[in-house]
Amino acid sequence: MPVVARSRPEEMHVDQLPSIASSAAVALDDLLINKPGVHLAAVRELAHALASWVYSEGTGSAALQLDPGRVFVINRAFGEASGLQQPDTVDDLVRETRVVTRLLEDVNEHSRDAEQLKRLRGFCLALSRRAASFVHSGDDSELRHPFRR
């Protein structure tokens, strides 16, 4: 069976992001405290999700899939996380997201740069919070008839 090359990884829906980003933050925290048997699957999954949102087309230039929700969530996470550069433009957002994605992909059981792990953990926590508030922001936005429950 021939191997089919994909232009980008499979996408993750923003609804899945809060729990995955939170789990990644927990894994990074476990790594920071030298907990034995750290499972980094959530970190890999988060890196994969971010990579699916920022990808290279055939031209070699990066593009963010311009879903306003994704742009909002990622941008707010950068603004909330300390130690990471706050993007000013969409191009900056793409570049910084690619940097964080590479850093998450490079995390392994032997990673010992505590400052970098703390920055990544902070980003994961901010991403989880922002994604959760974005996902749940529309829950009660539907106007209901006053006589119906």
KEVOBA-698944 format. One record per atom (N, C-alpha, C, O): residue in three letters; x, y, z; atom name; residue number from 1. Coordinates in steps of 0.02 Angstrom, whole numbers, plus 50000, padded with zeros to 5 digits. Layout:
('ALA' (X Y Z) 'CA' NUM)
...
This chain:
('MET' (50042 49942 50000) 'N' 1)
('MET' (50000 50000 50000) 'CA' 1)
('MET' (50045 50062 50000) 'C' 1)
('MET' (50090 50066 50041) 'O' 1)
('PRO' (50033 50110 49955) 'N' 2)
('PRO' (50076 50169 49952) 'CA' 2)
('PRO' (50066 50215 50011) 'C' 2)
('PRO' (50011 50220 50039) 'O' 2)
('VAL' (50119 50249 50029) 'N' 3)
('VAL' (50116 50297 50084) 'CA' 3)
('VAL' (50093 50364 50055) 'C' 3)
('VAL' (50121 50388 50005) 'O' 3)
('VAL' (50043 50393 50086) 'N' 4)
('VAL' (50017 50457 50063) 'CA' 4)
('VAL' (50044 50511 50109) 'C' 4)
('VAL' (50036 50508 50169) 'O' 4)
('ALA' (50077 50560 50079) 'N' 5)
('ALA' (50104 50615 50118) 'CA' 5)
('ALA' (50049 50666 50132) 'C' 5)
('ALA' (50010 50683 50088) 'O' 5)
('ARG' (50046 50688 50195) 'N' 6)
('ARG' (49996 50738 50214) 'CA' 6)
('ARG' (50030 50806 50217) 'C' 6)
('ARG' (50089 50811 50236) 'O' 6)
('SER' (49994 50858 50199) 'N' 7)
('SER' (50022 50925 50201) 'CA' 7)
('SER' (50025 50952 50272) 'C' 7)
('SER' (50065 50996 50286) 'O' 7)
('ARG' (49984 50926 50316) 'N' 8)
('ARG' (49983 50949 50385) 'CA' 8)
('ARG' (49954 50894 50429) 'C' 8)
('ARG' (49919 50850 50405) 'O' 8)
('PRO' (49969 50897 50495) 'N' 9)
('PRO' (49941 50847 50541) 'CA' 9)
('PRO' (49866 50852 50547) 'C' 9)
('PRO' (49836 50903 50529) 'O' 9)
('GLU' (49835 50799 50572) 'N' 10)
('GLU' (49763 50800 50584) 'CA' 10)
('GLU' (49747 50854 50635) 'C' 10)
('GLU' (49784 50866 50682) 'O' 10)
('GLU' (49690 50887 50624) 'N' 11)
('GLU' (49671 50942 50668) 'CA' 11)
('GLU' (49637 50918 50731) 'C' 11)
('GLU' (49606 50866 50734) 'O' 11)
('MET' (49645 50959 50783) 'N' 12)
('MET' (49611 50948 50846) 'CA' 12)
('MET' (49561 51006 50854) 'C' 12)
('MET' (49578 51063 50839) 'O' 12)
('HIS' (49502 50991 50876) 'N' 13)
('HIS' (49452 51043 50887) 'CA' 13)
('HIS' (49468 51081 50950) 'C' 13)
('HIS' (49495 51052 50998) 'O' 13)
('VAL' (49452 51145 50951) 'N' 14)
('VAL' (49468 51188 51009) 'CA' 14)
('VAL' (49433 51163 51072) 'C' 14)
('VAL' (49457 51178 51127) 'O' 14)
('ASP' (49378 51126 51066) 'N' 15)
('ASP' (49343 51099 51125) 'CA' 15)
('ASP' (49387 51050 51164) 'C' 15)
('ASP' (49379 51042 51224) 'O' 15)
('GLN' (49433 51017 51130) 'N' 16)
('GLN' (49476 50968 51162) 'CA' 16)
('GLN' (49537 50999 51196) 'C' 16)
('GLN' (49571 50967 51236) 'O' 16)
('LEU' (49549 51062 51180) 'N' 17)
('LEU' (49610 51094 51203) 'CA' 17)
('LEU' (49616 51105 51278) 'C' 17)
('LEU' (49670 51095 51306) 'O' 17)
('PRO' (49563 51124 51313) 'N' 18)
('PRO' (49571 51136 51386) 'CA' 18)
('PRO' (49599 51077 51424) 'C' 18)
('PRO' (49645 51085 51465) 'O' 18)
('SER' (49573 51018 51412) 'N' 19)
('SER' (49596 50960 51450) 'CA' 19)
('SER' (49666 50938 51428) 'C' 19)
('SER' (49706 50917 51470) 'O' 19)
('ILE' (49680 50942 51365) 'N' 20)
('ILE' (49747 50921 51341) 'CA' 20)
('ILE' (49800 50970 51365) 'C' 20)
('ILE' (49854 50948 51387) 'O' 20)
('ALA' (49787 51035 51361) 'N' 21)
('ALA' (49835 51084 51385) 'CA' 21)
('ALA' (49846 51078 51460) 'C' 21)
('ALA' (49902 51085 51485) 'O' 21)
('SER' (49792 51065 51497) 'N' 22)
('SER' (49797 51056 51569) 'CA' 22)
('SER' (49839 50994 51586) 'C' 22)
('SER' (49881 50996 51630) 'O' 22)
('SER' (49826 50940 51551) 'N' 23)
('SER' (49865 50878 51561) 'CA' 23)
('SER' (49939 50888 51544) 'C' 23)
('SER' (49983 50861 51578) 'O' 23)
('ALA' (49952 50927 51492) 'N' 24)
('ALA' (50021 50942 51474) 'CA' 24)
('ALA' (50055 50983 51529) 'C' 24)
('ALA' (50113 50971 51545) 'O' 24)
('ALA' (50019 51030 51558) 'N' 25)
('ALA' (50046 51070 51613) 'CA' 25)
('ALA' (50063 51026 51673) 'C' 25)
('ALA' (50115 51035 51705) 'O' 25)
('VAL' (50020 50978 51688) 'N' 26)
('VAL' (50032 50932 51744) 'CA' 26)
('VAL' (50095 50890 51729) 'C' 26)
('VAL' (50136 50880 51773) 'O' 26)
('ALA' (50102 50866 51668) 'N' 27)
('ALA' (50160 50826 51650) 'CA' 27)
('ALA' (50224 50867 51655) 'C' 27)
('ALA' (50275 50842 51680) 'O' 27)
('LEU' (50222 50930 51633) 'N' 28)
('LEU' (50280 50973 51639) 'CA' 28)
('LEU' (50296 50987 51712) 'C' 28)
('LEU' (50355 50991 51731) 'O' 28)
('ASP' (50245 50995 51753) 'N' 29)
('ASP' (50256 51006 51825) 'CA' 29)
('ASP' (50288 50944 51856) 'C' 29)
('ASP' (50333 50950 51897) 'O' 29)
('ASP' (50264 50885 51837) 'N' 30)
('ASP' (50294 50823 51862) 'CA' 30)
('ASP' (50367 50818 51843) 'C' 30)
('ASP' (50408 50795 51882) 'O' 30)
('LEU' (50383 50840 51783) 'N' 31)
('LEU' (50452 50840 51759) 'CA' 31)
('LEU' (50494 50889 51800) 'C' 31)
('LEU' (50552 50875 51816) 'O' 31)
('LEU' (50465 50946 51817) 'N' 32)
('LEU' (50500 50997 51857) 'CA' 32)
('LEU' (50517 50972 51926) 'C' 32)
('LEU' (50570 50989 51954) 'O' 32)
('ILE' (50473 50932 51956) 'N' 33)
('ILE' (50486 50907 52024) 'CA' 33)
('ILE' (50521 50839 52024) 'C' 33)
('ILE' (50526 50806 52075) 'O' 33)
('ASN' (50544 50818 51965) 'N' 34)
('ASN' (50580 50755 51957) 'CA' 34)
('ASN' (50540 50695 51979) 'C' 34)
('ASN' (50567 50647 52007) 'O' 34)
('LYS' (50476 50696 51965) 'N' 35)
('LYS' (50433 50639 51982) 'CA' 35)
('LYS' (50452 50581 51935) 'C' 35)
('LYS' (50457 50590 51875) 'O' 35)
('PRO' (50463 50523 51963) 'N' 36)
('PRO' (50481 50466 51920) 'CA' 36)
('PRO' (50422 50442 51877) 'C' 36)
('PRO' (50365 50447 51898) 'O' 36)
('GLY' (50438 50418 51819) 'N' 37)
('GLY' (50387 50390 51775) 'CA' 37)
('GLY' (50341 50442 51744) 'C' 37)
('GLY' (50281 50429 51735) 'O' 37)
('VAL' (50368 50500 51726) 'N' 38)
('VAL' (50327 50553 51697) 'CA' 38)
('VAL' (50304 50531 51628) 'C' 38)
('VAL' (50343 50508 51587) 'O' 38)
('HIS' (50238 50540 51616) 'N' 39)
('HIS' (50210 50524 51550) 'CA' 39)
('HIS' (50200 50588 51511) 'C' 39)
('HIS' (50164 50633 51533) 'O' 39)
('LEU' (50233 50593 51455) 'N' 40)
('LEU' (50232 50655 51416) 'CA' 40)
('LEU' (50185 50650 51355) 'C' 40)
('LEU' (50191 50690 51308) 'O' 40)
('ALA' (50138 50604 51357) 'N' 41)
('ALA' (50091 50596 51300) 'CA' 41)
('ALA' (50050 50659 51289) 'C' 41)
('ALA' (50038 50678 51232) 'O' 41)
('ALA' (50029 50692 51342) 'N' 42)
('ALA' (49989 50752 51335) 'CA' 42)
('ALA' (50030 50809 51305) 'C' 42)
('ALA' (50004 50850 51267) 'O' 42)
('VAL' (50094 50812 51323) 'N' 43)
('VAL' (50138 50864 51294) 'CA' 43)
('VAL' (50144 50852 51219) 'C' 43)
('VAL' (50141 50899 51180) 'O' 43)
('ARG' (50154 50789 51199) 'N' 44)
('ARG' (50158 50772 51128) 'CA' 44)
('ARG' (50092 50788 51092) 'C' 44)
('ARG' (50093 50813 51036) 'O' 44)
('GLU' (50037 50772 51124) 'N' 45)
('GLU' (49972 50784 51094) 'CA' 45)
('GLU' (49959 50859 51085) 'C' 45)
('GLU' (49932 50880 51034) 'O' 45)
('LEU' (49979 50899 51134) 'N' 46)
('LEU' (49971 50971 51129) 'CA' 46)
('LEU' (50016 50998 51073) 'C' 46)
('LEU' (49994 51040 51034) 'O' 46)
('ALA' (50078 50975 51070) 'N' 47)
('ALA' (50123 50997 51016) 'CA' 47)
('ALA' (50093 50979 50948) 'C' 47)
('ALA' (50097 51018 50901) 'O' 47)
('HIS' (50064 50920 50944) 'N' 48)
('HIS' (50033 50898 50881) 'CA' 48)
('HIS' (49973 50943 50864) 'C' 48)
('HIS' (49963 50960 50805) 'O' 48)
('ALA' (49934 50961 50914) 'N' 49)
('ALA' (49876 51005 50902) 'CA' 49)
('ALA' (49899 51073 50878) 'C' 49)
('ALA' (49871 51100 50830) 'O' 49)
('LEU' (49949 51102 50910) 'N' 50)
('LEU' (49974 51167 50888) 'CA' 50)
('LEU' (50005 51162 50819) 'C' 50)
('LEU' (49997 51208 50778) 'O' 50)
('ALA' (50039 51107 50805) 'N' 51)
('ALA' (50068 51098 50738) 'CA' 51)
('ALA' (50014 51092 50685) 'C' 51)
('ALA' (50024 51112 50628) 'O' 51)
('SER' (49956 51065 50704) 'N' 52)
('SER' (49902 51059 50655) 'CA' 52)
('SER' (49870 51127 50640) 'C' 52)
('SER' (49837 51135 50589) 'O' 52)
('TRP' (49880 51174 50685) 'N' 53)
('TRP' (49852 51241 50675) 'CA' 53)
('TRP' (49900 51287 50639) 'C' 53)
('TRP' (49879 51335 50607) 'O' 53)
('VAL' (49964 51273 50645) 'N' 54)
('VAL' (50016 51312 50612) 'CA' 54)
('VAL' (50056 51264 50568) 'C' 54)
('VAL' (50088 51219 50594) 'O' 54)
('TYR' (50053 51274 50505) 'N' 55)
('TYR' (50085 51226 50459) 'CA' 55)
('TYR' (50115 51263 50401) 'C' 55)
('TYR' (50102 51323 50391) 'O' 55)
('SER' (50156 51229 50363) 'N' 56)
('SER' (50187 51257 50303) 'CA' 56)
('SER' (50152 51232 50242) 'C' 56)
('SER' (50141 51171 50234) 'O' 56)
('GLU' (50134 51277 50200) 'N' 57)
('GLU' (50105 51259 50135) 'CA' 57)
('GLU' (50163 51243 50088) 'C' 57)
('GLU' (50221 51246 50108) 'O' 57)
('GLY' (50148 51226 50027) 'N' 58)
('GLY' (50199 51210 49977) 'CA' 58)
('GLY' (50248 51266 49966) 'C' 58)
('GLY' (50305 51253 49945) 'O' 58)
('THR' (50229 51328 49979) 'N' 59)
('THR' (50274 51385 49969) 'CA' 59)
('THR' (50327 51389 50023) 'C' 59)
('THR' (50376 51426 50015) 'O' 59)
('GLY' (50318 51352 50077) 'N' 60)
('GLY' (50367 51353 50131) 'CA' 60)
('GLY' (50352 51407 50183) 'C' 60)
('GLY' (50386 51410 50234) 'O' 60)
('SER' (50302 51448 50172) 'N' 61)
('SER' (50286 51500 50221) 'CA' 61)
('SER' (50233 51473 50268) 'C' 61)
('SER' (50189 51435 50249) 'O' 61)
('ALA' (50239 51493 50331) 'N' 62)
('ALA' (50192 51469 50382) 'CA' 62)
('ALA' (50127 51507 50376) 'C' 62)
('ALA' (50125 51565 50356) 'O' 62)
('ALA' (50074 51473 50394) 'N' 63)
('ALA' (50008 51505 50395) 'CA' 63)
('ALA' (49969 51479 50454) 'C' 63)
('ALA' (49972 51419 50469) 'O' 63)
('LEU' (49933 51521 50485) 'N' 64)
('LEU' (49888 51501 50539) 'CA' 64)
('LEU' (49821 51490 50508) 'C' 64)
('LEU' (49795 51533 50472) 'O' 64)
('GLN' (49791 51433 50523) 'N' 65)
('GLN' (49723 51422 50498) 'CA' 65)
('GLN' (49680 51475 50531) 'C' 65)
('GLN' (49670 51472 50592) 'O' 65)
('LEU' (49657 51521 50493) 'N' 66)
('LEU' (49627 51582 50520) 'CA' 66)
('LEU' (49557 51571 50548) 'C' 66)
('LEU' (49510 51606 50528) 'O' 66)
('ASP' (49551 51525 50593) 'N' 67)
('ASP' (49490 51518 50633) 'CA' 67)
('ASP' (49497 51570 50688) 'C' 67)
('ASP' (49544 51567 50727) 'O' 67)
('PRO' (49451 51618 50691) 'N' 68)
('PRO' (49458 51672 50742) 'CA' 68)
('PRO' (49462 51645 50813) 'C' 68)
('PRO' (49496 51675 50855) 'O' 68)
('GLY' (49429 51590 50827) 'N' 69)
('GLY' (49433 51562 50894) 'CA' 69)
('GLY' (49503 51539 50911) 'C' 69)
('GLY' (49527 51551 50967) 'O' 69)
('ARG' (49536 51507 50865) 'N' 70)
('ARG' (49604 51484 50877) 'CA' 70)
('ARG' (49651 51543 50886) 'C' 70)
('ARG' (49693 51543 50931) 'O' 70)
('VAL' (49644 51592 50843) 'N' 71)
('VAL' (49687 51652 50848) 'CA' 71)
('VAL' (49677 51685 50916) 'C' 71)
('VAL' (49726 51702 50949) 'O' 71)
('PHE' (49615 51692 50936) 'N' 72)
('PHE' (49599 51724 51000) 'CA' 72)
('PHE' (49629 51685 51058) 'C' 72)
('PHE' (49662 51713 51102) 'O' 72)
('VAL' (49617 51620 51060) 'N' 73)
('VAL' (49640 51578 51115) 'CA' 73)
('VAL' (49716 51578 51120) 'C' 73)
('VAL' (49743 51587 51175) 'O' 73)
('ILE' (49750 51567 51065) 'N' 74)
('ILE' (49823 51564 51066) 'CA' 74)
('ILE' (49853 51632 51084) 'C' 74)
('ILE' (49900 51636 51124) 'O' 74)
('ASN' (49826 51685 51055) 'N' 75)
('ASN' (49852 51752 51069) 'CA' 75)
('ASN' (49843 51769 51143) 'C' 75)
('ASN' (49889 51796 51174) 'O' 75)
('ARG' (49785 51754 51171) 'N' 76)
('ARG' (49773 51769 51242) 'CA' 76)
('ARG' (49819 51727 51287) 'C' 76)
('ARG' (49841 51751 51339) 'O' 76)
('ALA' (49832 51666 51266) 'N' 77)
('ALA' (49877 51623 51306) 'CA' 77)
('ALA' (49947 51653 51307) 'C' 77)
('ALA' (49980 51653 51360) 'O' 77)
('PHE' (49971 51679 51251) 'N' 78)
('PHE' (50037 51711 51250) 'CA' 78)
('PHE' (50037 51773 51295) 'C' 78)
('PHE' (50086 51787 51329) 'O' 78)
('GLY' (49982 51810 51294) 'N' 79)
('GLY' (49977 51870 51335) 'CA' 79)
('GLY' (49977 51855 51409) 'C' 79)
('GLY' (50000 51895 51450) 'O' 79)
('GLU' (49950 51797 51428) 'N' 80)
('GLU' (49944 51778 51498) 'CA' 80)
('GLU' (50006 51743 51524) 'C' 80)
('GLU' (50022 51748 51584) 'O' 80)
('ALA' (50041 51707 51481) 'N' 81)
('ALA' (50099 51668 51502) 'CA' 81)
('ALA' (50159 51714 51511) 'C' 81)
('ALA' (50173 51756 51469) 'O' 81)
('SER' (50195 51705 51566) 'N' 82)
('SER' (50254 51747 51578) 'CA' 82)
('SER' (50315 51714 51546) 'C' 82)
('SER' (50321 51653 51541) 'O' 82)
('GLY' (50361 51757 51525) 'N' 83)
('GLY' (50424 51733 51496) 'CA' 83)
('GLY' (50421 51717 51422) 'C' 83)
('GLY' (50471 51697 51393) 'O' 83)
('LEU' (50363 51727 51391) 'N' 84)
('LEU' (50357 51716 51319) 'CA' 84)
('LEU' (50342 51783 51286) 'C' 84)
('LEU' (50311 51827 51315) 'O' 84)
('GLN' (50366 51789 51225) 'N' 85)
('GLN' (50356 51851 51188) 'CA' 85)
('GLN' (50284 51858 51166) 'C' 85)
('GLN' (50255 51812 51138) 'O' 85)
('GLN' (50254 51916 51180) 'N' 86)
('GLN' (50185 51931 51161) 'CA' 86)
('GLN' (50183 51950 51087) 'C' 86)
('GLN' (50214 51999 51067) 'O' 86)
('PRO' (50148 51911 51046) 'N' 87)
('PRO' (50144 51928 50974) 'CA' 87)
('PRO' (50103 51991 50962) 'C' 87)
('PRO' (50052 52002 50995) 'O' 87)
('ASP' (50125 52032 50914) 'N' 88)
('ASP' (50090 52093 50896) 'CA' 88)
('ASP' (50049 52085 50832) 'C' 88)
('ASP' (49999 52120 50822) 'O' 88)
('THR' (50070 52040 50789) 'N' 89)
('THR' (50036 52029 50725) 'CA' 89)
('THR' (50021 51955 50717) 'C' 89)
('THR' (50045 51914 50755) 'O' 89)
('VAL' (49981 51939 50667) 'N' 90)
('VAL' (49966 51869 50654) 'CA' 90)
('VAL' (50030 51832 50634) 'C' 90)
('VAL' (50039 51774 50652) 'O' 90)
('ASP' (50074 51866 50596) 'N' 91)
('ASP' (50138 51834 50578) 'CA' 91)
('ASP' (50179 51819 50640) 'C' 91)
('ASP' (50210 51765 50644) 'O' 91)
('ASP' (50180 51866 50688) 'N' 92)
('ASP' (50215 51853 50751) 'CA' 92)
('ASP' (50184 51795 50789) 'C' 92)
('ASP' (50219 51753 50818) 'O' 92)
('LEU' (50118 51792 50788) 'N' 93)
('LEU' (50082 51738 50822) 'CA' 93)
('LEU' (50100 51671 50792) 'C' 93)
('LEU' (50111 51622 50828) 'O' 93)
('VAL' (50103 51668 50726) 'N' 94)
('VAL' (50123 51606 50692) 'CA' 94)
('VAL' (50194 51587 50711) 'C' 94)
('VAL' (50207 51529 50729) 'O' 94)
('ARG' (50239 51635 50709) 'N' 95)
('ARG' (50309 51621 50724) 'CA' 95)
('ARG' (50317 51597 50797) 'C' 95)
('ARG' (50351 51547 50809) 'O' 95)
('GLU' (50286 51632 50844) 'N' 96)
('GLU' (50293 51613 50915) 'CA' 96)
('GLU' (50259 51546 50930) 'C' 96)
('GLU' (50283 51508 50971) 'O' 96)
('THR' (50203 51533 50896) 'N' 97)
('THR' (50170 51468 50905) 'CA' 97)
('THR' (50214 51412 50880) 'C' 97)
('THR' (50217 51359 50910) 'O' 97)
('ARG' (50248 51424 50824) 'N' 98)
('ARG' (50294 51372 50798) 'CA' 98)
('ARG' (50352 51361 50846) 'C' 98)
('ARG' (50374 51304 50855) 'O' 98)
('VAL' (50377 51414 50877) 'N' 99)
('VAL' (50432 51408 50925) 'CA' 99)
('VAL' (50409 51366 50985) 'C' 99)
('VAL' (50444 51319 51005) 'O' 99)
('VAL' (50351 51382 51013) 'N' 100)
('VAL' (50326 51344 51071) 'CA' 100)
('VAL' (50312 51272 51051) 'C' 100)
('VAL' (50326 51226 51090) 'O' 100)
('THR' (50286 51261 50991) 'N' 101)
('THR' (50274 51193 50967) 'CA' 101)
('THR' (50339 51153 50965) 'C' 101)
('THR' (50341 51096 50988) 'O' 101)
('ARG' (50391 51183 50938) 'N' 102)
('ARG' (50456 51148 50936) 'CA' 102)
('ARG' (50483 51134 51006) 'C' 102)
('ARG' (50510 51080 51019) 'O' 102)
('LEU' (50475 51182 51051) 'N' 103)
('LEU' (50498 51172 51120) 'CA' 103)
('LEU' (50460 51115 51153) 'C' 103)
('LEU' (50489 51074 51188) 'O' 103)
('LEU' (50394 51112 51142) 'N' 104)
('LEU' (50354 51057 51170) 'CA' 104)
('LEU' (50374 50990 51140) 'C' 104)
('LEU' (50376 50940 51175) 'O' 104)
('GLU' (50388 50990 51075) 'N' 105)
('GLU' (50410 50928 51042) 'CA' 105)
('GLU' (50477 50903 51069) 'C' 105)
('GLU' (50490 50843 51070) 'O' 105)
('ASP' (50519 50950 51090) 'N' 106)
('ASP' (50586 50932 51114) 'CA' 106)
('ASP' (50588 50910 51188) 'C' 106)
('ASP' (50639 50885 51211) 'O' 106)
('VAL' (50533 50920 51224) 'N' 107)
('VAL' (50531 50900 51294) 'CA' 107)
('VAL' (50535 50823 51299) 'C' 107)
('VAL' (50499 50788 51263) 'O' 107)
('ASN' (50579 50799 51343) 'N' 108)
('ASN' (50583 50727 51355) 'CA' 108)
('ASN' (50597 50716 51429) 'C' 108)
('ASN' (50603 50763 51467) 'O' 108)
('GLU' (50602 50653 51448) 'N' 109)
('GLU' (50611 50635 51518) 'CA' 109)
('GLU' (50675 50664 51548) 'C' 109)
('GLU' (50681 50668 51609) 'O' 109)
('HIS' (50722 50683 51505) 'N' 110)
('HIS' (50787 50707 51528) 'CA' 110)
('HIS' (50792 50783 51525) 'C' 110)
('HIS' (50846 50810 51538) 'O' 110)
('SER' (50739 50817 51507) 'N' 111)
('SER' (50740 50891 51504) 'CA' 111)
('SER' (50749 50919 51574) 'C' 111)
('SER' (50712 50901 51620) 'O' 111)
('ARG' (50798 50962 51582) 'N' 112)
('ARG' (50813 50989 51649) 'CA' 112)
('ARG' (50817 51065 51650) 'C' 112)
('ARG' (50834 51094 51702) 'O' 112)
('ASP' (50803 51099 51596) 'N' 113)
('ASP' (50803 51172 51595) 'CA' 113)
('ASP' (50740 51196 51631) 'C' 113)
('ASP' (50687 51203 51600) 'O' 113)
('ALA' (50747 51209 51696) 'N' 114)
('ALA' (50689 51225 51737) 'CA' 114)
('ALA' (50652 51287 51714) 'C' 114)
('ALA' (50591 51289 51714) 'O' 114)
('GLU' (50689 51338 51694) 'N' 115)
('GLU' (50657 51401 51673) 'CA' 115)
('GLU' (50616 51390 51610) 'C' 115)
('GLU' (50560 51415 51604) 'O' 115)
('GLN' (50642 51352 51563) 'N' 116)
('GLN' (50605 51338 51502) 'CA' 116)
('GLN' (50543 51295 51516) 'C' 116)
('GLN' (50490 51307 51489) 'O' 116)
('LEU' (50551 51246 51559) 'N' 117)
('LEU' (50495 51203 51578) 'CA' 117)
('LEU' (50440 51244 51613) 'C' 117)
('LEU' (50381 51232 51603) 'O' 117)
('LYS' (50461 51292 51655) 'N' 118)
('LYS' (50412 51335 51689) 'CA' 118)
('LYS' (50375 51380 51640) 'C' 118)
('LYS' (50315 51390 51646) 'O' 118)
('ARG' (50411 51406 51590) 'N' 119)
('ARG' (50378 51447 51538) 'CA' 119)
('ARG' (50329 51406 51499) 'C' 119)
('ARG' (50273 51429 51485) 'O' 119)
('LEU' (50348 51346 51480) 'N' 120)
('LEU' (50303 51302 51443) 'CA' 120)
('LEU' (50242 51282 51485) 'C' 120)
('LEU' (50186 51280 51460) 'O' 120)
('ARG' (50255 51267 51548) 'N' 121)
('ARG' (50199 51251 51593) 'CA' 121)
('ARG' (50151 51310 51599) 'C' 121)
('ARG' (50090 51301 51597) 'O' 121)
('GLY' (50178 51370 51606) 'N' 122)
('GLY' (50137 51429 51610) 'CA' 122)
('GLY' (50096 51440 51547) 'C' 122)
('GLY' (50038 51460 51550) 'O' 122)
('PHE' (50127 51427 51490) 'N' 123)
('PHE' (50090 51433 51427) 'CA' 123)
('PHE' (50034 51382 51423) 'C' 123)
('PHE' (49979 51397 51402) 'O' 123)
('CYS' (50049 51320 51444) 'N' 124)
('CYS' (49998 51267 51442) 'CA' 124)
('CYS' (49939 51285 51488) 'C' 124)
('CYS' (49881 51275 51469) 'O' 124)
('LEU' (49954 51310 51547) 'N' 125)
('LEU' (49900 51330 51593) 'CA' 125)
('LEU' (49859 51387 51564) 'C' 125)
('LEU' (49798 51386 51567) 'O' 125)
('ALA' (49893 51437 51536) 'N' 126)
('ALA' (49857 51494 51506) 'CA' 126)
('ALA' (49815 51470 51446) 'C' 126)
('ALA' (49759 51493 51437) 'O' 126)
('LEU' (49843 51426 51407) 'N' 127)
('LEU' (49806 51399 51349) 'CA' 127)
('LEU' (49745 51360 51372) 'C' 127)
('LEU' (49692 51365 51341) 'O' 127)
('SER' (49753 51322 51425) 'N' 128)
('SER' (49696 51284 51451) 'CA' 128)
('SER' (49641 51330 51476) 'C' 128)
('SER' (49583 51320 51461) 'O' 128)
('ARG' (49661 51381 51515) 'N' 129)
('ARG' (49611 51429 51541) 'CA' 129)
('ARG' (49576 51466 51485) 'C' 129)
('ARG' (49515 51471 51485) 'O' 129)
('ARG' (49615 51492 51438) 'N' 130)
('ARG' (49586 51531 51383) 'CA' 130)
('ARG' (49541 51488 51339) 'C' 130)
('ARG' (49488 51510 51317) 'O' 130)
('ALA' (49563 51428 51325) 'N' 131)
('ALA' (49522 51383 51283) 'CA' 131)
('ALA' (49458 51364 51319) 'C' 131)
('ALA' (49405 51361 51288) 'O' 131)
('ALA' (49463 51352 51385) 'N' 132)
('ALA' (49403 51334 51423) 'CA' 132)
('ALA' (49353 51391 51424) 'C' 132)
('ALA' (49293 51381 51416) 'O' 132)
('SER' (49377 51452 51435) 'N' 133)
('SER' (49331 51509 51437) 'CA' 133)
('SER' (49302 51523 51368) 'C' 133)
('SER' (49246 51546 51362) 'O' 133)
('PHE' (49341 51510 51315) 'N' 134)
('PHE' (49315 51519 51247) 'CA' 134)
('PHE' (49262 51467 51232) 'C' 134)
('PHE' (49209 51484 51204) 'O' 134)
('VAL' (49276 51405 51249) 'N' 135)
('VAL' (49229 51350 51235) 'CA' 135)
('VAL' (49163 51361 51272) 'C' 135)
('VAL' (49110 51349 51244) 'O' 135)
('HIS' (49167 51383 51335) 'N' 136)
('HIS' (49108 51390 51376) 'CA' 136)
('HIS' (49075 51459 51371) 'C' 136)
('HIS' (49023 51470 51402) 'O' 136)
('SER' (49106 51504 51334) 'N' 137)
('SER' (49078 51572 51330) 'CA' 137)
('SER' (49011 51574 51294) 'C' 137)
('SER' (48970 51618 51306) 'O' 137)
('GLY' (49000 51527 51249) 'N' 138)
('GLY' (48937 51527 51211) 'CA' 138)
('GLY' (48883 51483 51240) 'C' 138)
('GLY' (48830 51477 51211) 'O' 138)
('ASP' (48896 51453 51298) 'N' 139)
('ASP' (48847 51407 51327) 'CA' 139)
('ASP' (48780 51440 51343) 'C' 139)
('ASP' (48728 51410 51330) 'O' 139)
('ASP' (48781 51500 51370) 'N' 140)
('ASP' (48720 51534 51390) 'CA' 140)
('ASP' (48703 51593 51345) 'C' 140)
('ASP' (48662 51635 51363) 'O' 140)
('SER' (48734 51596 51287) 'N' 141)
('SER' (48723 51654 51244) 'CA' 141)
('SER' (48657 51650 51207) 'C' 141)
('SER' (48634 51700 51180) 'O' 141)
('GLU' (48627 51592 51204) 'N' 142)
('GLU' (48564 51584 51169) 'CA' 142)
('GLU' (48508 51616 51210) 'C' 142)
('GLU' (48498 51600 51268) 'O' 142)
('LEU' (48471 51660 51178) 'N' 143)
('LEU' (48415 51692 51212) 'CA' 143)
('LEU' (48358 51641 51219) 'C' 143)
('LEU' (48340 51606 51171) 'O' 143)
('ARG' (48331 51638 51278) 'N' 144)
('ARG' (48277 51590 51291) 'CA' 144)
('ARG' (48212 51628 51302) 'C' 144)
('ARG' (48211 51684 51328) 'O' 144)
('HIS' (48159 51597 51281) 'N' 145)
('HIS' (48094 51627 51292) 'CA' 145)
('HIS' (48079 51626 51367) 'C' 145)
('HIS' (48093 51576 51400) 'O' 145)
('PRO' (48052 51681 51395) 'N' 146)
('PRO' (48044 51684 51467) 'CA' 146)
('PRO' (47995 51633 51496) 'C' 146)
('PRO' (47996 51619 51555) 'O' 146)
('PHE' (47951 51604 51453) 'N' 147)
('PHE' (47902 51557 51478) 'CA' 147)
('PHE' (47921 51484 51464) 'C' 147)
('PHE' (47883 51438 51479) 'O' 147)
('ARG' (47980 51474 51435) 'N' 148)
('ARG' (48004 51406 51422) 'CA' 148)
('ARG' (48065 51393 51465) 'C' 148)
('ARG' (48105 51437 51479) 'O' 148)
('ARG' (48071 51332 51486) 'N' 149)
('ARG' (48129 51313 51527) 'CA' 149)
('ARG' (48170 51262 51492) 'C' 149)
('ARG' (48221 51240 51518) 'O' 149)
